[in-house]
Amino acid sequence: MTPGRFARLGGLGRRGPEVPDELRSVLGDRAGDVLSVAHDVRSGADVVATTTHVYAVQSGSVVLDRPWHMVDTGSWDDEKRRLTVQWVDRAPATVWELEDLGTFPQVLRERVQASVVLADEVDLGPKRRARVVVRKELATGALLSQTILGKGVRSSDPGVSEETRAALDRLREQVGLD
């Protein structure tokens, strides 16, 4: 695949973007619900947003396969054309330098938002925060709970587990999980 190959994709349209044959063969059945495709010039990977997952495909293999509910945050640097994704499980951030990005940053934002059912911030004292979130697994519709600790906060710190558990219990009750 050569740079510029997604330029013809344009807007999403009703059926999403055209997926090149070589990418379609790697994704198999997952290629049917593609919403956006971009190319990472740093790694050479094609980054693919589907209704349920984000994938990176490189050298004919899927090298990243994450459901949207595992994305914590994403930030776009327009000057560097760089998209940085932080993961809920604290895996190292993924950084893509995108060309032919089309709608990829917008689709990422929409899909992450679609997975969030209810969220709340927990104040743990001076400059210490956590977030509790009920999210939807977009492939199945199942609801799940997440606790995302702020920088420098550990679950073993005094009171953290109790406060985040209480906040998460309140959210779960609001959506009928308890």
CYANA upper distance limits for C-alpha pairs under 8 A (distance plus 0.5 A):
  1 MET  CA      5 ARG  CA      7.54
  3 PRO  CA     39 HIS  CA      8.11
  3 PRO  CA     99 GLU  CA      8.38
  4 GLY  CA     99 GLU  CA      8.12
  4 GLY  CA    100 ASP  CA      6.78
  5 ARG  CA    100 ASP  CA      8.43
  6 PHE  CA     10 GLY  CA      8.50
  6 PHE  CA     37 VAL  CA      7.81
  6 PHE  CA     38 ALA  CA      7.58
  6 PHE  CA    100 ASP  CA      6.39
  7 ALA  CA    100 ASP  CA      6.18
  7 ALA  CA    102 GLY  CA      8.21
  9 LEU  CA     17 PRO  CA      5.97
  9 LEU  CA     18 GLU  CA      6.61
  9 LEU  CA    102 GLY  CA      8.24
 10 GLY  CA     17 PRO  CA      7.93
 10 GLY  CA    102 GLY  CA      6.97
 11 GLY  CA     16 GLY  CA      8.29
 11 GLY  CA     17 PRO  CA      7.68
 11 GLY  CA    102 GLY  CA      7.80
 11 GLY  CA    103 THR  CA      7.71
 12 LEU  CA     16 GLY  CA      4.95
 12 LEU  CA     17 PRO  CA      5.92
 12 LEU  CA     35 LEU  CA      7.13
 12 LEU  CA     36 SER  CA      7.71
 12 LEU  CA    103 THR  CA      8.29
 13 GLY  CA     17 PRO  CA      7.73
 16 GLY  CA     33 ASP  CA      8.05
 16 GLY  CA     34 VAL  CA      6.68
 16 GLY  CA     35 LEU  CA      5.55
 16 GLY  CA     36 SER  CA      7.54
 17 PRO  CA     34 VAL  CA      7.42
 17 PRO  CA     35 LEU  CA      6.85
 17 PRO  CA     36 SER  CA      6.72
 17 PRO  CA     37 VAL  CA      8.04
 19 VAL  CA     23 LEU  CA      7.03
 19 VAL  CA     24 ARG  CA      6.53
 19 VAL  CA     31 ALA  CA      7.82
 19 VAL  CA     34 VAL  CA      8.20
 19 VAL  CA     37 VAL  CA      8.36
 20 PRO  CA     24 ARG  CA      6.60
 21 ASP  CA     25 SER  CA      6.60
 22 GLU  CA     26 VAL  CA      7.08
 22 GLU  CA     60 GLY  CA      8.15
 23 LEU  CA     27 LEU  CA      6.75
 23 LEU  CA     31 ALA  CA      8.48
 23 LEU  CA     57 VAL  CA      8.01
 23 LEU  CA     60 GLY  CA      8.07
 24 ARG  CA     28 GLY  CA      6.31
 24 ARG  CA     31 ALA  CA      6.01
 26 VAL  CA     57 VAL  CA      8.21
 26 VAL  CA     60 GLY  CA      6.63
 26 VAL  CA     61 SER  CA      6.91
 26 VAL  CA     62 VAL  CA      7.64
 27 LEU  CA     31 ALA  CA      5.78
 27 LEU  CA     62 VAL  CA      8.06
 30 ARG  CA     34 VAL  CA      7.97
 30 ARG  CA     50 THR  CA      8.12
 31 ALA  CA     50 THR  CA      8.20
 33 ASP  CA     50 THR  CA      5.75
 33 ASP  CA     51 THR  CA      6.35
 34 VAL  CA     48 VAL  CA      7.37
 34 VAL  CA     49 ALA  CA      6.36
 34 VAL  CA     50 THR  CA      4.67
 34 VAL  CA     51 THR  CA      7.20
 35 LEU  CA     48 VAL  CA      8.20
 35 LEU  CA     49 ALA  CA      6.04
 35 LEU  CA     50 THR  CA      5.64
 35 LEU  CA     51 THR  CA      7.14
 35 LEU  CA    107 VAL  CA      7.67
 36 SER  CA     48 VAL  CA      6.48
 36 SER  CA     49 ALA  CA      5.67
 36 SER  CA     50 THR  CA      7.57
 36 SER  CA    102 GLY  CA      7.76
 36 SER  CA    103 THR  CA      6.71
 36 SER  CA    104 PHE  CA      5.89
 36 SER  CA    107 VAL  CA      7.43
 37 VAL  CA     46 ASP  CA      7.33
 37 VAL  CA     47 VAL  CA      6.17
 37 VAL  CA     48 VAL  CA      5.09
 37 VAL  CA     49 ALA  CA      6.82
 37 VAL  CA    101 LEU  CA      7.46
 37 VAL  CA    102 GLY  CA      7.94
 37 VAL  CA    104 PHE  CA      6.94
 38 ALA  CA     46 ASP  CA      6.30
 38 ALA  CA     47 VAL  CA      5.68
 38 ALA  CA     48 VAL  CA      7.12
 38 ALA  CA     98 LEU  CA      6.72
 38 ALA  CA     99 GLU  CA      6.95
 38 ALA  CA    100 ASP  CA      6.13
 38 ALA  CA    101 LEU  CA      5.05
 38 ALA  CA    102 GLY  CA      7.38
 38 ALA  CA    104 PHE  CA      6.98
 39 HIS  CA     44 GLY  CA      7.34
 39 HIS  CA     45 ALA  CA      6.56
 39 HIS  CA     46 ASP  CA      5.03
 39 HIS  CA     47 VAL  CA      6.40
 39 HIS  CA     97 GLU  CA      8.35
 39 HIS  CA     98 LEU  CA      5.91
 39 HIS  CA     99 GLU  CA      5.98
 39 HIS  CA    100 ASP  CA      6.87
 39 HIS  CA    101 LEU  CA      7.32
 40 ASP  CA     44 GLY  CA      5.89
 40 ASP  CA     45 ALA  CA      5.81
 40 ASP  CA     46 ASP  CA      6.58
 40 ASP  CA     47 VAL  CA      7.33
 40 ASP  CA     96 TRP  CA      5.84
 40 ASP  CA     97 GLU  CA      5.57
 40 ASP  CA     98 LEU  CA      5.18
 40 ASP  CA     99 GLU  CA      7.02
 41 VAL  CA     45 ALA  CA      7.88
 41 VAL  CA     96 TRP  CA      8.14
 41 VAL  CA     97 GLU  CA      6.23
 41 VAL  CA     98 LEU  CA      6.72
 41 VAL  CA     99 GLU  CA      7.26
 42 ARG  CA     96 TRP  CA      7.46
 42 ARG  CA     97 GLU  CA      6.55
 43 SER  CA     58 GLN  CA      8.34
 43 SER  CA     96 TRP  CA      8.50
 44 GLY  CA     58 GLN  CA      7.01
 45 ALA  CA     56 ALA  CA      6.37
 45 ALA  CA     57 VAL  CA      5.76
 45 ALA  CA     58 GLN  CA      4.88
 45 ALA  CA     59 SER  CA      8.01
 46 ASP  CA     56 ALA  CA      6.02
 46 ASP  CA     57 VAL  CA      5.64
 46 ASP  CA     58 GLN  CA      6.94
 47 VAL  CA     54 VAL  CA      7.78
 47 VAL  CA     55 TYR  CA      6.23
 47 VAL  CA     56 ALA  CA      4.93
 47 VAL  CA     57 VAL  CA      6.96
 48 VAL  CA     54 VAL  CA      6.21
 48 VAL  CA     55 TYR  CA      5.52
 48 VAL  CA     56 ALA  CA      6.62
 48 VAL  CA     57 VAL  CA      8.24
 49 ALA  CA     53 HIS  CA      6.76
 49 ALA  CA     54 VAL  CA      5.17
 49 ALA  CA     55 TYR  CA      7.01
 49 ALA  CA    104 PHE  CA      7.60
 49 ALA  CA    107 VAL  CA      7.63
 49 ALA  CA    108 LEU  CA      7.51
 50 THR  CA     54 VAL  CA      6.66
 51 THR  CA    111 ARG  CA      7.52
 51 THR  CA    138 LEU  CA      7.92
 51 THR  CA    139 ALA  CA      8.48
 52 THR  CA     67 PRO  CA      6.37
 52 THR  CA     68 TRP  CA      6.67
 52 THR  CA    111 ARG  CA      8.25
 52 THR  CA    137 GLU  CA      8.32
 52 THR  CA    138 LEU  CA      5.70
 52 THR  CA    139 ALA  CA      5.87
 53 HIS  CA     65 ASP  CA      7.21
 53 HIS  CA     66 ARG  CA      6.00
 53 HIS  CA     67 PRO  CA      4.65
 53 HIS  CA     68 TRP  CA      5.86
 54 VAL  CA     64 LEU  CA      8.03
 54 VAL  CA     65 ASP  CA      6.47
 54 VAL  CA     66 ARG  CA      5.97
 54 VAL  CA     67 PRO  CA      6.77
 54 VAL  CA     68 TRP  CA      7.17
 55 TYR  CA     62 VAL  CA      7.26
 55 TYR  CA     63 VAL  CA      7.87
 55 TYR  CA     64 LEU  CA      5.57
 55 TYR  CA     65 ASP  CA      5.15
 55 TYR  CA     66 ARG  CA      7.08
 56 ALA  CA     62 VAL  CA      6.35
 56 ALA  CA     63 VAL  CA      6.04
 56 ALA  CA     64 LEU  CA      5.34
 56 ALA  CA     65 ASP  CA      7.38
 57 VAL  CA     61 SER  CA      5.93
 57 VAL  CA     62 VAL  CA      4.90
 57 VAL  CA     63 VAL  CA      6.16
 57 VAL  CA     64 LEU  CA      7.60
 58 GLN  CA     62 VAL  CA      6.92
 58 GLN  CA     63 VAL  CA      6.94
 66 ARG  CA     70 MET  CA      7.09
 67 PRO  CA     71 VAL  CA      8.13
 67 PRO  CA    137 GLU  CA      7.97
 67 PRO  CA    138 LEU  CA      8.24
 68 TRP  CA    111 ARG  CA      6.91
 68 TRP  CA    112 VAL  CA      6.08
 68 TRP  CA    115 SER  CA      7.16
 68 TRP  CA    137 GLU  CA      8.13
 68 TRP  CA    138 LEU  CA      7.87
 69 HIS  CA    112 VAL  CA      7.01
 69 HIS  CA    115 SER  CA      6.12
 69 HIS  CA    116 VAL  CA      8.04
 69 HIS  CA    135 ARG  CA      6.90
 69 HIS  CA    136 LYS  CA      7.29
 69 HIS  CA    137 GLU  CA      6.70
 69 HIS  CA    138 LEU  CA      8.19
 70 MET  CA     87 TRP  CA      6.24
 70 MET  CA     88 VAL  CA      5.70
 70 MET  CA     89 ASP  CA      7.57
 71 VAL  CA     85 VAL  CA      7.36
 71 VAL  CA     86 GLN  CA      6.71
 71 VAL  CA     87 TRP  CA      5.19
 71 VAL  CA     88 VAL  CA      6.25
 71 VAL  CA    112 VAL  CA      7.15
 72 ASP  CA     85 VAL  CA      7.94
 72 ASP  CA     86 GLN  CA      5.88
 72 ASP  CA     87 TRP  CA      5.36
 72 ASP  CA     88 VAL  CA      5.26
 73 THR  CA     85 VAL  CA      6.33
 73 THR  CA     86 GLN  CA      5.65
 73 THR  CA     87 TRP  CA      7.50
 74 GLY  CA     83 LEU  CA      7.33
 74 GLY  CA     84 THR  CA      6.00
 74 GLY  CA     85 VAL  CA      4.87
 74 GLY  CA     86 GLN  CA      6.67
 74 GLY  CA    108 LEU  CA      8.33
 74 GLY  CA    109 ARG  CA      7.95
 75 SER  CA     83 LEU  CA      6.21
 75 SER  CA     84 THR  CA      5.79
 75 SER  CA     85 VAL  CA      7.16
 76 TRP  CA     81 ARG  CA      7.60
 76 TRP  CA     82 ARG  CA      6.32
 76 TRP  CA     83 LEU  CA      5.10
 76 TRP  CA     84 THR  CA      7.05
 76 TRP  CA    105 PRO  CA      7.71
 77 ASP  CA     81 ARG  CA      6.00
 77 ASP  CA     82 ARG  CA      5.62
 77 ASP  CA     83 LEU  CA      6.93
 78 ASP  CA     82 ARG  CA      7.28
 80 LYS  CA     97 GLU  CA      7.82
 81 ARG  CA     97 GLU  CA      6.11
 81 ARG  CA     98 LEU  CA      6.28
 81 ARG  CA     99 GLU  CA      7.93
 82 ARG  CA     95 VAL  CA      7.26
 82 ARG  CA     96 TRP  CA      6.10
 82 ARG  CA     97 GLU  CA      4.81
 82 ARG  CA     98 LEU  CA      6.65
 83 LEU  CA     95 VAL  CA      6.20
 83 LEU  CA     96 TRP  CA      5.68
 83 LEU  CA     97 GLU  CA      6.82
 83 LEU  CA     98 LEU  CA      7.74
 83 LEU  CA    105 PRO  CA      7.97
 84 THR  CA     93 ALA  CA      7.11
 84 THR  CA     94 THR  CA      6.21
 84 THR  CA     95 VAL  CA      4.92
 84 THR  CA     96 TRP  CA      6.93
 85 VAL  CA     93 ALA  CA      6.02
 85 VAL  CA     94 THR  CA      5.64
 85 VAL  CA     95 VAL  CA      6.87
 86 GLN  CA     90 ARG  CA      7.75
 86 GLN  CA     91 ALA  CA      8.14
 86 GLN  CA     92 PRO  CA      7.77
 86 GLN  CA     93 ALA  CA      5.23
 86 GLN  CA     94 THR  CA      7.21
 87 TRP  CA     91 ALA  CA      6.29
 87 TRP  CA     92 PRO  CA      7.86
 87 TRP  CA     93 ALA  CA      7.02
 88 VAL  CA    148 ILE  CA      7.08
101 LEU  CA    105 PRO  CA      8.02
103 THR  CA    107 VAL  CA      6.53
104 PHE  CA    108 LEU  CA      6.58
105 PRO  CA    109 ARG  CA      6.82
106 GLN  CA    110 GLU  CA      6.69
107 VAL  CA    111 ARG  CA      6.51
108 LEU  CA    112 VAL  CA      6.65
109 ARG  CA    113 GLN  CA      6.63
110 GLU  CA    114 ALA  CA      6.52
111 ARG  CA    115 SER  CA      6.92
112 VAL  CA    116 VAL  CA      7.27
114 ALA  CA    136 LYS  CA      8.32
114 ALA  CA    138 LEU  CA      8.48
115 SER  CA    135 ARG  CA      5.71
115 SER  CA    136 LYS  CA      5.26
115 SER  CA    137 GLU  CA      7.12
115 SER  CA    138 LEU  CA      6.88
116 VAL  CA    133 VAL  CA      7.60
116 VAL  CA    134 VAL  CA      6.87
116 VAL  CA    135 ARG  CA      4.97
116 VAL  CA    136 LYS  CA      6.82
117 VAL  CA    133 VAL  CA      8.02
117 VAL  CA    134 VAL  CA      6.01
117 VAL  CA    135 ARG  CA      5.61
117 VAL  CA    136 LYS  CA      7.06
118 LEU  CA    133 VAL  CA      6.30
118 LEU  CA    134 VAL  CA      5.75
118 LEU  CA    135 ARG  CA      7.50
118 LEU  CA    171 LEU  CA      7.30
119 ALA  CA    131 ARG  CA      7.51
119 ALA  CA    132 VAL  CA      6.20
119 ALA  CA    133 VAL  CA      4.77
119 ALA  CA    134 VAL  CA      6.81
119 ALA  CA    171 LEU  CA      7.84
120 ASP  CA    131 ARG  CA      6.22
120 ASP  CA    132 VAL  CA      5.96
120 ASP  CA    133 VAL  CA      7.02
120 ASP  CA    167 ALA  CA      8.04
120 ASP  CA    171 LEU  CA      8.34
121 GLU  CA    129 ARG  CA      7.44
121 GLU  CA    130 ALA  CA      6.35
121 GLU  CA    131 ARG  CA      4.93
121 GLU  CA    132 VAL  CA      6.89
122 VAL  CA    129 ARG  CA      6.14
122 VAL  CA    130 ALA  CA      5.56
122 VAL  CA    131 ARG  CA      6.29
122 VAL  CA    132 VAL  CA      7.85
122 VAL  CA    163 GLU  CA      7.94
122 VAL  CA    164 THR  CA      7.19
122 VAL  CA    167 ALA  CA      7.61
123 ASP  CA    128 ARG  CA      6.96
123 ASP  CA    129 ARG  CA      5.48
123 ASP  CA    130 ALA  CA      7.32
124 LEU  CA    128 ARG  CA      5.59
124 LEU  CA    129 ARG  CA      5.83
124 LEU  CA    130 ALA  CA      7.77
124 LEU  CA    160 VAL  CA      7.46
124 LEU  CA    163 GLU  CA      8.23
125 GLY  CA    129 ARG  CA      7.87
128 ARG  CA    150 GLY  CA      7.00
128 ARG  CA    151 LYS  CA      8.03
128 ARG  CA    152 GLY  CA      8.02
128 ARG  CA    153 VAL  CA      7.03
129 ARG  CA    149 LEU  CA      7.15
129 ARG  CA    150 GLY  CA      5.61
129 ARG  CA    151 LYS  CA      8.37
129 ARG  CA    153 VAL  CA      7.90
130 ALA  CA    147 THR  CA      7.58
130 ALA  CA    148 ILE  CA      6.11
130 ALA  CA    149 LEU  CA      4.83
130 ALA  CA    150 GLY  CA      5.50
130 ALA  CA    153 VAL  CA      8.31
130 ALA  CA    164 THR  CA      7.78
131 ARG  CA    147 THR  CA      6.32
131 ARG  CA    148 ILE  CA      5.57
131 ARG  CA    149 LEU  CA      6.90
131 ARG  CA    150 GLY  CA      8.09
131 ARG  CA    164 THR  CA      8.35
132 VAL  CA    145 SER  CA      7.93
132 VAL  CA    146 GLN  CA      6.20
132 VAL  CA    147 THR  CA      5.02
132 VAL  CA    148 ILE  CA      6.74
132 VAL  CA    164 THR  CA      7.33
132 VAL  CA    167 ALA  CA      7.32
132 VAL  CA    168 LEU  CA      6.11
132 VAL  CA    171 LEU  CA      8.47
133 VAL  CA    145 SER  CA      6.29
133 VAL  CA    146 GLN  CA      5.59
133 VAL  CA    147 THR  CA      6.91
133 VAL  CA    168 LEU  CA      7.62
133 VAL  CA    171 LEU  CA      8.02
134 VAL  CA    143 LEU  CA      7.08
134 VAL  CA    144 LEU  CA      6.11
134 VAL  CA    145 SER  CA      5.08
134 VAL  CA    146 GLN  CA      6.81
134 VAL  CA    168 LEU  CA      8.47
134 VAL  CA    171 LEU  CA      7.43
134 VAL  CA    172 ARG  CA      7.44
135 ARG  CA    143 LEU  CA      6.07
135 ARG  CA    144 LEU  CA      5.89
135 ARG  CA    145 SER  CA      6.83
135 ARG  CA    146 GLN  CA      8.05
136 LYS  CA    141 GLY  CA      6.13
136 LYS  CA    142 ALA  CA      6.11
136 LYS  CA    143 LEU  CA      5.06
136 LYS  CA    144 LEU  CA      6.78
137 GLU  CA    141 GLY  CA      5.72
137 GLU  CA    142 ALA  CA      5.78
137 GLU  CA    143 LEU  CA      6.76
137 GLU  CA    144 LEU  CA      7.78
138 LEU  CA    142 ALA  CA      8.06
145 SER  CA    168 LEU  CA      7.82
145 SER  CA    172 ARG  CA      8.13
146 GLN  CA    168 LEU  CA      8.48
147 THR  CA    164 THR  CA      7.51
147 THR  CA    168 LEU  CA      8.08
149 LEU  CA    153 VAL  CA      6.29
149 LEU  CA    154 ARG  CA      7.47
149 LEU  CA    155 SER  CA      8.14
153 VAL  CA    157 ASP  CA      7.62
154 ARG  CA    160 VAL  CA      7.90
155 SER  CA    160 VAL  CA      6.12
155 SER  CA    161 SER  CA      6.09
156 SER  CA    160 VAL  CA      7.46
156 SER  CA    161 SER  CA      7.63
157 ASP  CA    161 SER  CA      8.29
159 GLY  CA    163 GLU  CA      6.49
160 VAL  CA    164 THR  CA      6.51
161 SER  CA    165 ARG  CA      6.33
162 GLU  CA    166 ALA  CA      6.64
163 GLU  CA    167 ALA  CA      6.75
164 THR  CA    168 LEU  CA      6.50
165 ARG  CA    169 ASP  CA      6.48
166 ALA  CA    170 ARG  CA      6.85
167 ALA  CA    171 LEU  CA      7.00
168 LEU  CA    172 ARG  CA      6.58
169 ASP  CA    173 GLU  CA      6.58
169 ASP  CA    178 ASP  CA      8.14
170 ARG  CA    174 GLN  CA      6.84
171 LEU  CA    175 VAL  CA      7.05
172 ARG  CA    176 GLY  CA      6.62
172 ARG  CA    177 LEU  CA      5.40
172 ARG  CA    178 ASP  CA      6.49
173 GLU  CA    177 LEU  CA      6.17
173 GLU  CA    178 ASP  CA      5.68
